[in-house]
């Protein structure tokens, strides 16, 4: 069938991806002969990696385990972090997520591992120790993220353009205080740039009124891949971790929560999961589980209730082409027209801009960015960029819910809602109900590990677990980060003879698990294909590869790896969360839907009706990511 594949022109990735050996381009991290011989061959590394438990095996564990120590509900950053923390202390853990890992807020962040310069400013102007503590806590956790996932987290310099002379000492002092409070965890020292140096670093800036630039440093990371890595690491430590398993009811005995009734959304099979401790880590949906807890039978209310613990707020982000921001430096707008902070950051080869902050009265299942929010970000960017900021340059946009929280025991449910979320501290809360349900919510991605640690500390103390180790997660390297070194992409090129952009993508997203993808890549010509072409080639159609056909290094091999090793169950899992294609370029993601459905359908033996249903859902999801069809 592969004779039908016609290469029209050698594109950036396509020609090499469909040739058996051709076109290796080494552009970075080339090793000397001496260095090369000090490192074990990558195929040998593949053999040493543990095989992940299958989803079927973990579902069987639900039937064969009389009682878990801890049941975690929710598979976002904090849910998977809590599962990993509890399991590595010696507890037997089950974690269930009703959709996919990082399906909600945890895939829709600003992709920053940061202390929060805006909170530092508030701490000083409001004389708020709580705000200052939050900054120091986040700065410490930022260092842990860079340590535990070195392939997913990198240091990012960020420029603050200064347009008034009096702001130079003000911003300089703020950046230096940020360095100071990071202490030994400081990434790099902040510094001042002259006007000319700022323009040299960021030539897209409007220089007409620019006076200088301040540069400070934070972390940038891939949020949903980090979330998947947490889930995989937890399974490797022995936890039972399942996506697409939904809690329908809390189990209660003598008024205490002792587990949950959960349903496998793929088969409809029901499981009774007993546990000593039950943790509600559902983020913005924490009130949904709390409502079940309020019912004597543990059932949800007949009609949705107004959230009490969570104060929902939507934040919209927009993706632009790479020329909107420097390739190695971000930009920070410290004070927008309505007083917010806005970032313009290089991320995955594009420019990420955001975010808005709009209070909501309820928590939507899948929030959709409004055109007004997108225009708000475009207008703000135009204040800085000297060329026109065009709506047609929006490659993708998404909306996420910030789980800002308050103590439910101190809330009057009949009190009128306020009109702003500005005054709410972005800290986290561990809350225990009279029925012993433990809820963790609030915080932000950067502090997920400490939130998880606080939760497990509370669980261990509350339920008096004996012979439990202290917290281990400060030092646990996540899946893909073990023995990671910066020359990995070059070694992938050399040992697997793959294109350099594919090697860079795999090393930056899978770390030392990248050779597993490469092994699948080498197994067949089909596995070398870009995912949009899989359906046509599988049907024996003649396919022409042109330079513009598909410019992203996402292959059938990577899709098969994510199915077999990372529990991708639906096309949107792969297109939006295992890879970030839908978040980076929604139009290109639409082109890939049929190919992904073809491969997943073959792997899971879907019938035609299931394939059509999955394709329709995936298209609808992606079409709501900032695309206009004028």
Residue pairs with C-beta under 8 A, 6 or more apart in sequence:
1 537
1 538
1 540
2 525
2 526
2 537
4 537
4 540
4 541
4 542
4 543
5 18
5 525
5 537
5 542
5 543
5 545
6 542
6 543
6 544
6 545
7 14
7 15
7 18
7 19
7 545
8 544
8 545
8 546
9 15
9 545
9 546
9 547
10 16
10 23
11 545
11 546
11 547
11 548
11 549
11 551
12 501
12 547
12 551
13 499
13 501
13 502
13 530
13 550
13 551
13 552
13 553
14 530
14 545
14 546
14 547
14 549
14 550
14 551
15 22
15 23
15 545
16 22
16 23
16 24
16 25
16 498
16 499
16 502
17 499
17 502
17 528
17 529
17 530
17 553
17 555
18 525
18 528
18 529
18 530
18 533
18 545
19 528
20 525
20 528
21 497
23 499
24 493
24 497
24 498
24 499
24 500
25 493
25 499
25 500
25 501
26 490
26 493
26 494
26 500
27 500
28 489
28 490
28 500
28 504
29 486
29 487
29 488
29 489
29 490
30 490
31 39
31 487
31 490
31 491
31 494
35 487
36 491
36 494
39 485
39 487
39 491
41 495
42 491
42 492
42 495
42 496
42 515
42 518
43 495
43 515
43 519
45 483
45 512
45 515
46 515
46 516
46 519
49 512
49 513
49 516
50 236
52 232
52 235
52 236
52 564
52 565
52 566
53 235
55 242
55 567
55 569
58 235
58 240
58 241
58 242
59 242
59 245
59 264
59 269
59 271
61 94
61 240
62 94
62 240
62 242
62 262
62 271
62 273
63 271
65 92
65 94
65 240
66 274
67 259
67 274
67 275
67 276
68 92
68 93
68 94
68 240
68 273
68 274
68 275
68 276
69 86
69 91
69 92
69 93
69 275
69 276
69 277
69 465
70 82
70 83
70 86
70 91
70 92
70 93
70 94
70 275
70 276
70 277
70 278
70 279
70 456
70 459
71 93
71 94
71 95
71 96
71 259
71 260
71 273
71 275
71 277
71 278
71 279
72 79
72 82
72 83
72 86
72 93
72 94
72 95
72 96
72 279
72 281
73 79
73 95
73 96
73 247
73 260
73 278
73 279
73 280
73 281
73 282
73 289
74 95
74 97
74 280
74 281
74 282
74 283
74 285
75 95
75 96
75 97
75 100
75 101
75 102
75 103
75 227
75 231
75 241
75 243
76 97
76 101
76 102
76 103
76 104
76 105
76 106
76 227
76 281
76 282
76 283
77 102
77 106
77 223
77 226
77 227
77 230
77 445
77 448
78 281
78 283
78 440
78 441
78 443
78 448
78 451
78 452
78 455
79 95
79 97
79 279
79 281
79 282
79 283
80 95
80 101
80 227
80 230
80 231
80 234
80 241
81 230
81 448
81 449
81 451
81 452
81 473
82 95
82 279
82 281
82 440
82 451
82 452
82 455
82 456
83 93
83 95
83 230
83 231
83 234
83 239
83 241
84 230
84 233
84 234
84 237
84 239
84 452
84 473
84 476
85 449
85 452
85 453
85 455
85 456
85 471
85 472
85 473
86 93
86 239
86 456
86 459
87 93
87 234
87 237
87 238
87 239
88 237
88 469
88 472
88 473
88 476
89 456
89 460
89 468
89 469
89 470
89 471
89 472
90 467
90 468
90 469
91 456
91 465
91 468
92 238
93 234
93 238
93 239
93 240
94 239
94 240
94 241
94 242
94 273
94 275
95 231
95 234
95 239
95 240
95 241
95 242
96 242
96 245
96 246
96 247
96 260
96 262
96 273
97 103
97 242
97 243
97 244
97 245
98 244
98 245
98 246
98 247
98 265
99 243
99 244
100 243
100 244
100 568
100 569
100 570
100 572
100 573
100 577
101 224
101 227
101 228
101 230
101 231
101 243
101 567
101 577
102 223
102 224
102 227
102 228
102 577
103 577
104 283
104 284
104 285
104 400
104 401
105 283
105 284
105 400
105 401
105 402
105 403
106 223
106 224
106 227
106 283
106 445
107 223
107 224
107 227
107 400
107 576
107 577
107 583
108 223
108 315
108 317
108 398
108 399
108 400
109 223
109 400
109 444
109 445
110 315
110 317
110 343
110 345
110 352
110 354
110 355
111 220
111 221
111 222
111 223
111 345
111 347
111 352
112 156
112 218
112 219
112 220
112 221
112 343
112 345
112 445
112 446
113 141
113 142
113 145
113 146
113 153
113 218
113 219
113 220
113 221
113 445
113 446
114 138
114 142
114 218
114 219
114 446
115 135
115 136
115 138
115 139
115 142
115 178
115 181
115 182
115 218
115 446
116 134
116 135
116 138
116 426
116 444
117 174
117 175
117 178
117 216
117 332
117 334
117 341
118 334
118 341
119 131
119 132
119 134
119 135
119 138
119 426
120 131
120 132
120 135
120 174
120 177
120 178
120 181
121 174
122 128
122 131
123 129
123 131
123 132
123 135
124 177
128 425
130 425
130 427
131 425
132 181
134 425
134 426
134 427
135 178
135 181
136 181
137 447
137 450
138 444
138 446
138 447
139 178
139 181
139 182
139 183
139 185
140 185
140 450
141 446
141 447
141 448
141 449
141 450
142 182
142 185
142 187
142 218
142 219
142 446
143 182
143 185
143 187
144 449
144 474
145 153
145 219
145 221
145 226
145 446
145 449
146 153
146 154
146 155
146 187
146 219
147 477
148 449
148 473
148 475
148 476
148 477
148 478
148 481
149 221
149 226
149 229
149 477
149 478
149 480
149 481
149 511
150 477
150 481
150 484
150 511
151 480
151 481
151 484
151 488
151 507
151 508
151 509
151 510
151 511
151 512
152 221
152 222
152 225
152 226
152 229
152 478
152 480
152 481
152 508
152 509
152 511
153 219
153 220
153 221
153 226
154 219
154 220
154 221
155 187
155 188
155 217
155 218
155 219
155 220
156 217
156 218
156 219
156 220
156 329
156 330
156 345
156 346
157 188
157 215
157 216
157 217
157 328
157 329
157 330
158 215
158 216
158 217
158 218
158 329
158 330
158 331
158 332
158 343
158 345
159 193
159 198
159 201
159 202
159 213
159 214
159 215
159 326
159 329
159 330
159 331
159 332
160 171
160 175
160 213
160 214
160 215
160 216
160 331
160 332
160 334
161 198
161 202
161 205
161 210
161 213
161 331
161 333
161 384
162 168
162 171
162 210
162 211
162 212
162 213
162 214
163 209
163 210
163 211
164 211
165 211
167 211
168 192
168 211
168 212
168 214
171 214
171 334
172 190
172 192
172 214
175 190
175 214
175 215
175 216
176 190
178 190
178 216
179 186
179 189
179 190
179 216
187 217
187 218
187 219
188 217
190 214
190 215
190 216
190 217
191 214
191 215
192 212
192 213
192 214
192 215
193 201
193 212
193 213
193 214
193 215
194 212
195 207
195 210
195 211
195 212
195 213
197 213
198 205
198 210
198 212
198 213
199 205
199 207
199 210
201 213
201 326
201 329
202 213
202 325
202 326
202 329
202 331
204 323
204 324
204 325
204 326
204 384
204 385
204 386
204 387
205 331
205 384
205 385
205 386
206 383
206 384
206 385
206 386
207 386
208 386
215 329
219 446
220 330
220 345
220 346
220 347
221 445
222 348
222 508
222 509
222 580
223 445
224 576
224 577
224 578
224 580
225 509
225 577
225 578
225 580
226 445
226 478
227 577
228 566
228 577
228 578
229 478
229 479
229 480
229 481
230 478
231 241
231 243
231 567
232 479
232 565
232 566
233 476
233 478
233 479
234 241
235 241
236 479
241 567
242 264
243 567
243 569
244 264
244 265
244 266
244 569
245 262
245 263
245 264
245 265
245 271
246 262
246 263
246 265
247 260
247 261
247 262
247 289
247 292
248 260
248 261
248 262
248 263
248 270
248 300
249 260
249 261
249 292
249 297
249 298
249 299
249 300
250 257
250 259
250 260
250 261
250 278
250 289
250 292
250 293
250 298
250 437
251 257
251 258
251 259
251 260
251 261
251 272
251 273
251 274
251 298
252 258
252 296
252 297
252 298
252 435
255 296
255 434
255 435
256 435
256 436
257 278
257 293
257 298
257 433
257 435
257 436
257 437
258 274
258 275
258 276
258 278
259 272
259 273
259 274
259 275
259 278
260 272
260 273
260 275
260 278
260 298
261 270
261 271
261 272
261 273
261 298
262 270
262 271
262 273
263 269
263 270
263 271
264 270
264 271
266 569
276 463
276 465
277 436
277 438
277 459
277 462
277 463
278 436
278 437
278 438
279 438
279 439
279 440
279 455
279 459
280 286
280 289
280 290
280 293
280 437
280 438
280 439
280 440
280 441
281 439
281 440
281 441
281 455
282 288
282 289
282 441
283 401
283 403
283 441
284 310
284 312
284 363
284 401
284 402
284 403
285 310
285 363
286 309
286 310
286 403
286 405
286 439
286 441
287 305
287 307
287 308
287 309
287 310
287 363
288 300
289 437
289 439
290 308
290 309
290 408
290 433
290 437
290 439
291 300
291 301
291 305
292 298
292 299
292 300
293 433
293 435
293 437
295 301
304 362
306 361
306 362
306 413
307 362
307 363
308 408
308 411
308 413
309 405
309 406
309 407
309 408
309 411
309 429
309 431
309 439
309 441
310 363
310 403
310 404
310 405
310 441
311 359
311 404
311 405
311 406
311 421
311 424
312 359
312 360
312 361
312 362
312 363
312 401
312 402
312 403
312 404
313 357
313 358
313 359
313 360
313 401
313 402
313 404
313 421
314 356
314 357
314 358
314 360
314 367
314 373
314 399
314 400
314 401
314 402
315 354
315 355
315 356
315 357
315 358
315 399
315 400
315 401
315 402
316 354
316 355
316 356
316 369
316 370
316 373
316 374
316 376
316 377
316 397
316 398
316 399
317 352
317 353
317 354
317 355
317 377
317 397
317 398
317 400
318 352
318 353
318 354
318 369
318 374
318 377
318 378
318 394
318 396
318 397
318 626
319 347
319 350
319 351
319 352
319 353
319 394
319 395
319 396
319 397
319 583
319 584
319 585
319 626
320 350
320 351
320 353
320 381
320 393
320 394
320 395
321 350
321 351
321 393
321 395
322 346
322 349
322 350
322 351
323 351
324 344
324 351
324 353
324 381
324 385
324 389
324 393
325 331
325 344
325 345
325 346
325 351
326 346
327 346
328 346
329 346
330 343
330 344
330 345
330 346
331 343
331 344
331 345
331 384
332 341
332 342
332 343
332 344
333 341
333 342
333 343
333 344
333 380
333 383
333 384
334 341
335 341
336 342
336 380
337 380
339 422
340 355
340 356
340 357
342 353
342 354
342 355
342 377
342 380
343 352
343 353
343 354
343 355
344 351
344 352
344 353
344 381
344 384
345 351
345 352
345 353
346 352
348 580
348 583
348 584
349 584
350 395
350 584
350 585
353 377
353 380
353 381
354 377
356 373
356 376
356 377
357 402
357 421
357 422
358 373
359 417
359 418
359 419
359 420
359 421
360 401
361 417
363 401
364 401
366 621
366 624
367 399
367 400
367 401
368 399
368 624
369 397
369 398
369 399
369 624
369 625
369 626
370 399
373 397
373 399
374 391
374 394
374 397
374 626
375 391
378 389
378 391
378 394
379 389
381 389
382 388
382 389
391 628
394 626
395 584
395 585
395 586
395 587
395 626
396 582
396 583
396 584
396 585
396 586
396 589
396 625
396 626
396 627
397 625
397 626
398 583
398 625
398 626
402 421
402 426
403 441
403 442
403 443
404 421
404 424
404 426
404 442
405 428
405 429
405 441
405 442
406 424
406 429
407 429
407 431
408 431
409 431
426 442
426 443
426 444
427 442
427 443
428 440
428 441
428 442
428 443
428 447
428 451
428 454
429 439
429 440
429 441
429 442
430 438
430 439
430 440
430 454
430 455
430 458
431 438
431 439
431 440
431 441
432 438
432 439
432 458
432 462
433 439
436 462
438 455
438 458
438 459
438 462
440 451
440 452
440 454
440 455
442 451
443 451
449 473
449 474
452 473
453 471
453 473
456 471
457 471
459 465
460 468
479 511
479 513
480 510
480 511
480 512
480 513
480 514
481 511
481 512
482 511
482 512
483 512
484 511
484 512
488 507
488 511
488 512
488 514
489 500
489 503
489 504
489 506
489 507
489 508
490 503
492 498
492 503
492 506
492 507
492 514
492 515
492 518
493 499
493 500
493 503
495 515
495 518
496 503
496 515
496 518
496 521
496 522
498 518
498 521
499 553
501 553
502 553
502 555
503 514
505 553
505 554
506 514
506 517
506 518
506 553
506 558
507 514
509 579
510 516
510 517
510 561
513 565
516 561
516 565
517 555
517 557
517 558
517 561
518 557
520 527
520 557
520 560
520 561
521 527
521 528
521 555
521 557
523 557
526 534
526 537
526 538
526 556
527 555
527 556
527 557
527 560
528 555
528 556
528 557
529 537
529 555
529 556
529 595
530 549
530 550
530 552
530 553
530 554
530 555
530 556
530 592
530 595
531 550
531 554
531 555
531 556
531 558
531 559
531 592
531 595
531 596
531 599
532 549
532 550
532 591
532 592
532 594
532 595
533 543
533 545
533 549
533 550
533 595
534 556
534 559
534 595
534 596
534 598
534 599
535 594
535 595
535 597
535 598
536 543
536 595
537 543
538 598
538 599
538 602
550 588
550 591
550 592
551 588
552 581
552 584
552 585
552 588
554 579
554 581
554 592
556 595
556 599
558 578
558 579
559 568
559 574
559 596
559 599
559 600
560 599
560 603
562 568
562 573
562 574
562 578
562 579
563 574
563 599
563 600
563 603
566 578
568 574
568 577
568 578
568 600
569 604
570 600
570 614
570 617
570 618
571 593
571 596
571 597
571 600
571 614
571 615
571 618
572 582
572 617
572 618
572 621
572 622
574 596
574 600
575 581
575 582
575 589
575 592
575 593
575 596
575 618
575 622
576 582
576 583
576 589
576 621
576 622
581 588
581 589
581 592
582 589
582 621
582 622
582 625
583 625
586 622
586 623
586 625
586 626
586 627
587 627
589 622
589 625
590 619
590 622
590 623
593 615
593 618
593 619
593 622
594 615
596 618
597 611
597 614
597 615
597 618
598 611
600 606
600 614
601 610
601 611
601 614
606 614
623 629
